[in-house]
C-alpha cells in the first residue's frame, strides 16, 4: 500500500518535507491526497520512488527531479517536470504552459492537451501529448522528442535544433526553420514502441517535424528570416 500524505490546506513546503522524510525512512510508494492544486510539489526529488497525487497540482510539479515515477490523477499547471533529468511523470488530465521545458531525460506523458510552449528548450527525454498542443511547442528544442497525438498550434518547432516532433493531427502553422519530413521505418518503430504500451493509437497520419537548418549559421542572404526570429 505504501505511505499516505494528507495535503489539505498545508503549505507546499510542509507537504514536500513530509514526502522527503518518508523517502529517507525507506518508503518507496507514497500517495498524496487532497492536493487542491498546490504549487511546487515533488520538486527536486532524486530517489527512484513512486509518488501518486490524487487530484490536480499547480505549477512546477516534478521540477528538477531525477529518478522518481510521478502520477497525477488530475491536471497540472505551468512548468510541469521542468528540467527533469530522469524518471517518469504521467498526467491523466491536461497541462499548462511550459510543460516539459528544458528536460534532459525521462518521459513525461500528458493524456490530455498542453498549453503553449510545451517542450521548449528540451535537451533530451520524451514528451508524449495525447491530445493537442498550444503555440510554440518545441521552441528551440536542442534534443529530445515530442509526440503530439492530436493537433498542433502555430509556431510549431520554431528555431529548433536537433529535436524532433511527431504530430498525428493537423499542424496549424510551422515555426521559423521548421520543416516536415516523412517518418521512416525507424520512426514508426519508435512511435509504436512508446505509444502502444501506453494505450495510444499510432495513426498513419503522423508527420515528422525537424529543423530545416537555415538558422544554424547566419547567412546575410537570409536576413529577413533572422529578423523574423529576433
BAFI-3210 file (N, C-alpha, C; in Angstrom, 3 decimals, decimal comma, padded with zeros to 6 digits):
// residues 230
n [1|2|3|4|5|6|7|8|9|10|11|12|13|14|15|16|17|18|19|20|21|22|23|24|25|26|27|28|29|30|31|32|33|34|35|36|37|38|39|40|41|42|43|44|45|46|47|48|49|50|51|52|53|54|55|56|57|58|59|60|61|62|63|64|65|66|67|68|69|70|71|72|73|74|75|76|77|78|79|80|81|82|83|84|85|86|87|88|89|90|91|92|93|94|95|96|97|98|99|100|101|102|103|104|105|106|107|108|109|110|111|112|113|114|115|116|117|118|119|120|121|122|123|124|125|126|127|128|129|130|131|132|133|134|135|136|137|138|139|140|141|142|143|144|145|146|147|148|149|150|151|152|153|154|155|156|157|158|159|160|161|162|163|164|165|166|167|168|169|170|171|172|173|174|175|176|177|178|179|180|181|182|183|184|185|186|187|188|189|190|191|192|193|194|195|196|197|198|199|200|201|202|203|204|205|206|207|208|209|210|211|212|213|214|215|216|217|218|219|220|221|222|223|224|225|226|227|228|229|230]
n.u [000,822|001,935|002,935|000,934|000,102|-001,525|-002,554|-004,311|-004,916|-002,315|000,989|003,038|005,690|005,548|004,248|006,080|008,241|007,328|007,060|009,761|010,831|009,560|010,677|013,349|013,008|012,701|010,448|008,990|006,766|004,426|001,470|-000,341|-002,906|-005,753|-004,751|-005,434|-004,559|-002,014|001,085|004,466|004,990|006,685|009,250|012,641|013,166|015,215|015,288|014,528|011,531|008,002|005,426|002,183|-000,269|-003,371|-005,473|-005,587|-002,615|-000,607|001,574|004,868|005,214|007,093|009,452|012,953|013,499|014,980|014,719|012,296|008,990|006,191|002,775|-000,104|-003,298|-005,236|-005,151|-002,406|-000,515|001,501|004,845|005,320|007,326|009,682|013,037|013,619|015,631|015,621|013,368|009,737|006,744|003,293|000,218|-003,219|-005,006|-004,958|-002,215|-000,537|001,131|004,491|005,072|007,230|009,510|012,907|013,727|015,981|016,061|014,252|010,673|007,702|004,293|001,302|-001,999|-004,145|-004,412|-001,900|-000,870|000,599|003,983|005,033|007,601|009,738|013,081|014,145|016,526|016,792|015,156|011,622|008,477|005,134|002,046|-001,263|-003,512|-004,029|-001,644|-000,500|000,617|003,980|005,161|007,892|009,789|013,012|014,112|016,724|017,526|015,936|012,460|009,180|005,938|002,912|-000,296|-002,678|-003,833|-001,626|-000,693|000,086|003,430|004,981|007,786|009,571|012,676|014,158|016,692|018,339|016,150|013,028|009,697|006,697|003,568|000,247|-002,174|-003,505|-001,369|-001,267|000,446|003,789|006,803|009,567|012,064|011,330|010,578|008,684|009,024|008,801|008,089|010,454|011,023|012,308|011,413|008,646|008,763|009,755|007,610|005,533|006,636|006,657|004,088|001,964|002,164|001,240|-001,360|-002,046|-003,127|-001,509|-001,708|-001,678|-001,270|000,759|003,136|006,488|008,433|011,213|014,324|015,031|017,527|018,409|018,788|020,964|023,458|024,496|023,360|023,868|022,246|019,808|018,583|016,026|014,696|016,089|015,493|012,782|012,836|014,224]
n.v [-001,214|001,275|004,621|007,383|010,754|013,541|016,334|018,685|021,827|022,492|023,951|023,944|023,549|022,163|019,823|018,770|018,378|016,326|014,289|013,920|013,158|010,706|009,280|009,190|007,540|005,113|004,513|003,600|003,939|006,390|008,086|010,981|012,849|015,070|017,362|019,920|021,580|022,528|024,345|023,618|020,935|017,884|018,662|018,546|015,868|013,106|010,373|006,930|006,649|005,993|008,243|009,286|011,598|012,401|014,106|017,417|019,344|022,298|024,786|023,837|021,210|018,311|019,423|019,636|017,006|013,719|010,708|009,658|008,085|009,676|010,146|011,844|012,270|013,948|017,314|019,514|022,472|025,257|024,649|021,884|019,252|020,612|020,832|018,204|015,285|012,499|009,667|009,338|011,079|011,052|012,275|012,416|014,289|017,560|019,844|022,882|025,920|025,637|022,940|020,288|021,806|022,373|019,778|017,073|014,368|011,255|010,508|012,144|012,106|013,315|012,844|014,316|017,541|020,082|023,415|026,467|026,455|023,886|021,561|023,321|024,274|021,734|019,308|016,670|013,481|012,496|013,665|013,023|013,777|013,312|014,612|017,730|020,441|023,704|026,976|027,480|025,083|022,974|024,936|026,070|023,580|021,405|018,768|015,536|014,356|015,151|013,933|014,443|013,540|014,625|017,711|020,434|023,685|027,098|028,135|025,859|024,029|026,146|027,593|025,321|022,838|019,996|018,601|016,722|016,465|014,719|014,645|013,721|014,785|017,756|020,430|023,680|025,818|025,997|026,771|029,170|028,019|025,374|022,199|019,711|016,239|012,943|010,257|007,625|004,021|003,448|005,560|004,959|002,587|003,553|005,204|003,303|001,699|003,422|004,474|002,516|000,653|002,370|002,766|004,475|005,146|004,553|006,411|006,427|008,914|010,378|012,978|014,147|016,599|018,606|020,477|022,842|023,761|026,210|028,274|027,612|028,625|031,960|033,737|036,200|036,508|035,721|037,532|038,480|036,262|035,887|038,313|037,915|035,920|037,130]
n.w [000,000|000,779|001,913|003,114|002,454|003,677|002,104|002,006|003,497|003,925|003,527|000,535|001,195|003,628|002,795|000,899|002,594|004,257|002,353|001,619|004,078|004,425|002,295|003,129|005,300|004,146|002,633|-000,457|-001,976|-002,270|-001,532|-002,214|-000,968|-001,473|-002,895|-003,925|-006,009|-005,326|-005,579|-006,777|-005,954|-005,113|-005,953|-006,957|-006,233|-005,838|-005,764|-006,658|-006,394|-006,068|-006,573|-006,076|-006,924|-005,853|-007,375|-008,871|-009,618|-009,013|-010,455|-011,649|-010,722|-009,976|-010,877|-011,644|-010,958|-010,495|-011,197|-009,852|-010,185|-011,088|-010,672|-011,684|-010,850|-012,263|-013,426|-014,437|-013,635|-014,829|-016,160|-015,725|-014,655|-015,256|-016,322|-015,570|-015,048|-015,087|-014,851|-014,628|-015,495|-015,309|-016,416|-015,996|-016,886|-018,279|-019,117|-018,214|-019,463|-020,784|-020,337|-019,631|-020,125|-020,930|-020,235|-019,564|-019,681|-019,207|-019,196|-020,027|-019,795|-020,963|-020,871|-021,698|-023,157|-023,906|-023,010|-024,206|-025,499|-024,876|-024,164|-024,685|-025,386|-024,895|-023,812|-024,120|-023,539|-023,512|-024,493|-024,389|-025,760|-025,448|-026,462|-028,042|-028,718|-027,658|-028,932|-030,201|-029,423|-028,713|-029,141|-029,840|-029,169|-028,348|-028,230|-027,884|-027,963|-029,020|-028,982|-030,439|-030,308|-031,167|-032,608|-033,573|-032,478|-033,693|-034,773|-034,449|-033,447|-033,716|-034,463|-033,739|-032,951|-032,804|-031,999|-032,369|-033,614|-033,588|-035,130|-034,960|-035,782|-037,269|-038,331|-037,396|-038,002|-039,044|-037,235|-037,469|-039,622|-039,361|-040,712|-042,528|-042,578|-044,037|-041,909|-041,305|-041,318|-038,917|-037,351|-037,220|-035,801|-033,384|-032,577|-032,272|-030,257|-028,080|-027,841|-028,077|-025,786|-023,849|-024,404|-026,488|-029,807|-033,017|-035,509|-039,119|-040,054|-038,922|-038,855|-039,266|-037,746|-038,147|-037,826|-040,388|-040,689|-041,591|-039,853|-038,402|-038,977|-039,480|-042,295|-044,596|-046,779|-045,957|-044,217|-043,616|-042,579|-040,191|-038,908|-038,446|-036,537|-034,406]
ca.u [000,000|002,779|002,602|-000,066|000,271|-002,718|-002,112|-005,282|-004,571|-000,923|001,829|003,822|006,908|005,227|003,939|007,325|009,088|006,844|007,426|011,194|011,043|009,124|011,685|014,518|012,684|012,688|009,224|009,193|005,471|003,799|000,237|-000,664|-004,335|-006,221|-003,704|-006,005|-003,769|-000,850|002,245|005,818|005,010|007,659|010,363|013,978|013,225|016,327|015,252|013,620|010,351|006,733|004,596|000,898|-001,049|-004,789|-006,055|-004,783|-001,495|-000,357|002,732|006,217|005,235|008,111|010,590|014,310|013,544|015,942|014,528|011,008|007,828|005,145|001,465|-001,020|-004,670|-005,896|-004,420|-001,226|-000,313|002,673|006,179|005,325|008,536|010,744|014,439|013,778|016,767|015,275|012,114|008,537|005,581|002,092|-000,897|-004,441|-005,729|-004,234|-001,092|-000,447|002,248|005,851|005,151|008,438|010,540|014,318|014,011|017,221|015,859|012,995|009,474|006,576|003,099|000,079|-003,052|-004,984|-003,729|-000,984|-000,995|001,692|005,422|005,401|008,857|010,697|014,486|014,444|017,901|016,691|013,905|010,454|007,207|004,002|000,819|-002,343|-004,416|-003,360|-000,697|-000,628|001,611|005,424|005,613|009,192|010,610|014,438|014,488|018,071|017,477|014,692|011,346|007,802|004,910|001,596|-001,256|-003,732|-003,447|-000,594|-000,938|001,048|004,806|005,486|009,192|010,282|014,100|014,645|017,996|018,338|014,928|012,094|008,301|005,761|002,201|-000,728|-003,290|-003,188|-000,422|-001,819|001,495|005,161|007,626|010,706|013,061|010,811|010,138|008,031|009,599|008,069|008,740|010,965|010,630|012,834|010,487|007,403|009,066|009,860|006,255|004,809|007,254|006,373|002,665|001,058|002,096|000,544|-002,751|-002,280|-003,065|-000,443|-002,340|-000,773|-001,179|001,835|004,130|007,718|008,897|012,613|014,905|015,493|018,958|018,751|019,155|022,118|024,564|023,980|023,564|023,436|021,201|018,531|018,402|014,608|014,377|016,664|014,705|011,522|013,113|014,680]
ca.v [000,000|002,451|005,674|008,347|012,135|014,369|017,688|019,622|023,250|022,675|024,601|023,029|023,243|021,113|018,591|018,240|017,905|015,022|013,343|013,632|012,403|009,329|008,659|008,900|006,435|003,874|004,338|003,726|004,228|007,454|008,611|012,295|013,134|016,428|018,272|021,270|022,329|023,164|024,548|023,177|019,639|016,880|019,327|018,150|014,504|012,450|008,948|006,137|006,402|006,185|009,249|009,466|012,734|012,176|015,411|018,290|020,041|023,616|024,886|023,326|019,879|017,426|020,148|019,280|015,660|012,823|009,308|009,128|007,897|010,542|010,028|012,921|011,886|015,227|018,157|020,174|023,857|025,607|024,145|020,502|018,491|021,445|020,461|016,845|014,585|011,093|009,283|009,485|011,809|010,774|013,142|011,921|015,422|018,490|020,544|024,291|026,394|025,216|021,540|019,620|022,759|022,135|018,460|016,466|012,936|010,775|010,503|012,901|011,737|014,074|012,163|015,355|018,502|021,019|024,804|026,992|026,237|022,565|021,031|024,317|024,148|020,372|018,837|015,220|012,969|012,267|014,244|012,480|014,539|012,527|015,494|018,736|021,321|025,118|027,578|027,438|023,801|022,572|026,111|025,981|022,285|021,059|017,324|015,001|014,100|015,449|013,251|015,057|012,650|015,446|018,837|021,333|025,100|027,814|028,276|024,548|023,749|027,368|027,730|024,101|022,359|018,560|017,973|016,280|016,482|013,934|015,158|012,822|015,546|018,862|021,458|024,979|026,621|025,678|027,885|029,519|026,999|024,023|021,561|018,416|015,095|011,693|009,336|006,385|002,831|003,599|006,472|004,232|001,645|004,373|005,605|002,117|001,248|004,347|004,804|001,377|000,152|003,349|002,821|005,465|004,592|005,081|006,624|006,536|010,324|011,057|013,748|014,398|017,979|018,764|021,758|022,987|024,088|027,511|029,179|027,089|029,547|033,208|033,940|037,558|036,460|035,375|038,469|038,584|035,137|036,157|039,405|037,335|035,172|038,037]
ca.w [000,000|000,855|002,872|002,663|002,907|003,534|001,768|002,568|003,457|004,311|002,527|-000,287|001,937|004,599|002,062|000,349|003,680|004,678|001,303|001,711|005,317|004,164|001,437|003,971|006,210|003,379|001,846|-001,901|-002,596|-001,481|-002,114|-001,663|-001,157|-001,192|-003,389|-004,076|-006,995|-004,695|-006,448|-006,393|-005,282|-005,579|-006,636|-006,531|-005,699|-006,522|-005,454|-007,503|-005,577|-006,757|-005,904|-006,743|-006,455|-006,114|-007,605|-009,720|-008,996|-009,580|-011,338|-011,362|-010,103|-010,522|-011,413|-011,218|-010,378|-011,113|-010,852|-009,394|-011,051|-010,551|-011,320|-011,295|-011,196|-012,457|-014,369|-013,875|-014,054|-015,627|-015,865|-015,251|-014,920|-015,828|-016,076|-015,040|-015,636|-015,275|-014,208|-015,446|-014,986|-016,081|-016,045|-016,622|-017,456|-019,135|-018,504|-018,599|-020,269|-020,484|-019,908|-020,100|-020,552|-020,589|-019,667|-020,052|-019,814|-018,660|-020,040|-019,493|-020,554|-020,670|-021,633|-022,281|-024,024|-023,263|-023,449|-025,019|-025,258|-024,355|-024,666|-025,163|-024,976|-024,436|-024,011|-024,216|-022,982|-024,356|-024,070|-025,147|-025,542|-026,010|-027,188|-028,855|-028,029|-027,985|-029,820|-029,927|-028,881|-029,228|-029,449|-029,527|-028,602|-028,790|-028,410|-027,348|-028,877|-028,625|-029,771|-030,269|-030,975|-031,740|-033,451|-033,053|-032,709|-034,539|-034,317|-034,046|-033,719|-034,086|-034,114|-033,103|-033,398|-033,070|-031,524|-033,396|-033,180|-034,387|-034,974|-035,563|-036,333|-038,167|-037,870|-037,775|-038,636|-038,651|-036,798|-038,306|-039,931|-039,132|-041,952|-042,361|-043,273|-043,905|-040,972|-041,877|-040,548|-037,554|-036,663|-036,933|-034,713|-032,166|-032,197|-031,784|-029,005|-026,988|-027,738|-027,912|-024,407|-023,011|-024,825|-027,535|-031,164|-033,887|-036,817|-040,262|-040,431|-038,207|-039,607|-038,514|-037,893|-037,755|-038,227|-041,769|-040,528|-042,171|-038,766|-037,658|-039,247|-040,034|-043,721|-044,947|-047,803|-045,319|-043,106|-043,248|-041,712|-038,870|-038,320|-038,002|-035,315|-033,353]
c.u [000,859|002,270|001,621|000,203|-001,022|-002,285|-003,036|-004,866|-003,133|-000,131|002,590|005,118|006,665|004,971|005,225|008,245|008,640|007,180|008,893|011,537|010,656|010,134|012,918|014,265|012,582|011,425|009,529|007,893|004,720|002,585|-000,107|-002,113|-004,655|-005,260|-004,169|-005,157|-002,620|000,299|003,488|005,869|006,029|008,785|011,686|014,052|014,243|016,355|014,283|012,387|009,104|005,855|003,320|000,145|-002,506|-005,502|-005,119|-003,680|-001,300|000,885|003,973|006,240|006,305|009,305|011,907|014,405|014,494|015,707|013,145|010,013|006,668|003,870|000,559|-002,404|-005,528|-005,127|-003,259|-001,097|000,960|003,907|006,242|006,631|009,697|012,129|014,596|014,908|016,456|013,995|010,951|007,510|004,420|000,938|-002,146|-005,229|-004,880|-003,067|-001,001|000,790|003,580|005,980|006,411|009,530|011,919|014,583|015,242|017,088|014,523|011,857|008,339|005,367|001,908|-001,035|-004,037|-004,180|-002,796|-001,199|000,261|003,060|005,743|006,731|009,836|012,083|014,802|015,889|017,939|015,336|012,794|009,223|006,115|002,744|-000,317|-003,334|-003,649|-002,402|-000,875|000,536|003,038|005,860|006,944|010,113|012,046|014,824|015,815|018,231|016,136|013,594|010,025|006,885|003,566|000,594|-002,375|-003,182|-002,402|-000,916|000,151|002,444|005,461|006,957|010,018|011,727|014,669|015,987|017,899|017,110|014,073|010,699|007,487|004,348|001,235|-001,892|-002,828|-002,190|-000,941|-000,789|002,849|005,882|008,768|011,686|012,608|010,275|009,525|008,747|008,677|008,790|009,258|010,587|011,130|011,941|009,195|007,607|009,146|008,473|005,482|005,323|006,884|004,892|001,788|001,030|001,360|-000,898|-003,068|-002,227|-001,904|-001,029|-001,301|-000,556|-000,021|002,808|005,328|008,195|010,314|013,092|015,305|016,952|019,363|019,177|020,391|023,348|024,003|024,358|023,004|022,289|019,828|018,279|016,950|014,172|014,880|015,897|013,398|011,706|013,407|013,668]
c.v [001,269|003,461|006,664|009,712|012,885|015,818|018,745|021,061|023,519|023,335|023,551|022,644|022,104|019,774|017,950|017,709|016,536|013,950|012,944|012,862|010,937|008,589|008,287|007,728|005,095|003,627|004,502|003,908|005,220|007,975|009,921|012,616|014,594|017,495|019,715|022,174|023,111|023,261|023,842|021,844|018,703|017,505|018,810|016,785|013,705|010,945|008,214|005,696|006,643|007,143|009,451|010,630|012,520|013,520|016,249|018,972|021,380|023,637|024,216|021,994|019,022|018,133|019,656|017,882|014,767|011,404|008,836|008,865|008,643|010,355|011,127|012,561|013,146|015,995|018,846|021,588|024,047|024,805|022,731|019,812|019,305|020,986|019,082|016,142|013,128|010,797|009,439|010,343|011,468|011,606|012,640|013,035|016,236|019,126|021,957|024,620|025,778|023,798|020,897|020,561|022,344|020,765|017,870|014,963|012,551|010,878|011,211|012,621|012,553|013,466|013,143|016,236|019,395|022,413|025,209|026,495|024,915|022,146|022,068|024,039|022,774|020,015|017,317|014,786|012,876|012,885|013,714|013,252|013,802|013,335|016,443|019,575|022,748|025,639|027,443|026,156|023,419|023,719|025,917|024,659|021,844|019,562|016,847|014,930|014,503|014,667|013,878|014,193|013,422|016,537|019,716|022,772|025,756|027,862|026,971|024,388|024,959|027,330|026,492|023,684|020,864|017,841|017,484|016,220|015,627|014,438|014,233|013,534|016,621|019,819|022,805|025,830|026,161|026,936|028,144|028,355|025,581|023,466|020,202|017,374|013,897|010,798|008,096|005,213|002,894|004,503|005,744|003,226|002,379|004,771|004,426|001,682|002,132|004,660|003,613|000,822|001,091|003,558|003,877|004,792|005,210|005,289|006,793|007,976|011,064|011,730|014,024|015,810|018,087|020,147|021,737|023,399|025,404|028,505|028,707|027,976|030,801|033,346|035,311|037,567|036,153|036,253|038,540|037,463|035,378|037,282|038,877|036,616|036,114|039,128]
c.w [000,000|001,865|002,254|003,289|002,653|003,308|002,382|002,399|003,880|003,186|001,726|000,417|002,937|003,914|001,538|001,440|004,160|003,648|001,424|002,990|005,137|003,284|002,254|004,921|005,486|002,583|000,359|-002,685|-001,706|-002,239|-001,414|-001,994|-000,860|-001,672|-003,558|-004,978|-006,360|-005,690|-005,894|-005,655|-005,932|-006,386|-006,080|-005,880|-006,519|-006,308|-006,385|-006,732|-006,416|-005,947|-006,717|-006,103|-006,844|-006,192|-008,461|-008,916|-009,691|-010,446|-010,754|-010,638|-010,778|-011,119|-010,832|-010,621|-011,163|-010,606|-010,475|-010,518|-010,417|-011,363|-010,770|-011,789|-011,268|-013,513|-013,655|-014,433|-014,867|-015,211|-015,341|-015,645|-015,454|-015,368|-015,437|-015,791|-015,929|-014,514|-015,161|-014,718|-015,899|-015,523|-016,746|-017,306|-018,416|-018,384|-019,055|-019,409|-019,836|-019,979|-020,483|-020,572|-020,048|-019,975|-020,343|-020,269|-019,220|-019,658|-019,327|-020,388|-020,067|-021,516|-022,256|-023,228|-023,216|-023,823|-024,226|-024,558|-024,568|-024,973|-025,173|-024,589|-024,394|-024,748|-024,188|-023,685|-024,000|-023,719|-024,982|-024,765|-026,233|-026,821|-028,090|-028,030|-028,514|-028,818|-029,276|-029,224|-029,529|-029,575|-028,951|-028,865|-029,212|-029,030|-027,873|-028,381|-028,237|-029,558|-029,436|-031,028|-031,651|-032,640|-032,760|-033,428|-033,535|-033,923|-033,924|-034,427|-034,097|-033,577|-033,430|-033,707|-033,713|-032,499|-032,684|-032,784|-034,142|-034,092|-035,706|-036,215|-037,299|-037,511|-038,339|-038,507|-038,129|-038,199|-037,763|-038,406|-039,595|-040,445|-041,624|-043,208|-043,121|-042,897|-041,699|-040,969|-039,110|-036,721|-036,280|-035,812|-033,377|-031,663|-031,614|-030,420|-027,827|-026,798|-027,393|-026,479|-023,457|-023,451|-025,861|-028,905|-031,937|-035,279|-037,916|-040,696|-039,761|-039,182|-038,697|-038,807|-037,342|-038,193|-039,696|-041,842|-041,169|-041,101|-038,002|-037,831|-039,916|-041,506|-044,086|-045,950|-047,205|-044,097|-042,644|-042,338|-040,306|-038,153|-037,756|-036,668|-034,153|-033,050]
res [x|x|x|x|x|x|x|x|x|x|x|x|x|x|x|x|x|x|x|x|x|x|x|x|x|x|x|x|x|x|x|x|x|x|x|x|x|x|x|x|x|x|x|x|x|x|x|x|x|x|x|x|x|x|x|x|x|x|x|x|x|x|x|x|x|x|x|x|x|x|x|x|x|x|x|x|x|x|x|x|x|x|x|x|x|x|x|x|x|x|x|x|x|x|x|x|x|x|x|x|x|x|x|x|x|x|x|x|x|x|x|x|x|x|x|x|x|x|x|x|x|x|x|x|x|x|x|x|x|x|x|x|x|x|x|x|x|x|x|x|x|x|x|x|x|x|x|x|x|x|x|x|x|x|x|x|x|x|x|x|x|x|x|x|x|x|x|x|x|x|x|x|x|x|x|x|x|x|x|x|x|x|x|x|x|x|x|x|x|x|x|x|x|x|x|x|x|x|x|x|x|x|x|x|x|x|x|x|x|x|x|x|x|x|x|x|x|x|x|x|x|x|x|x|x|x|x|x|x|x]
***
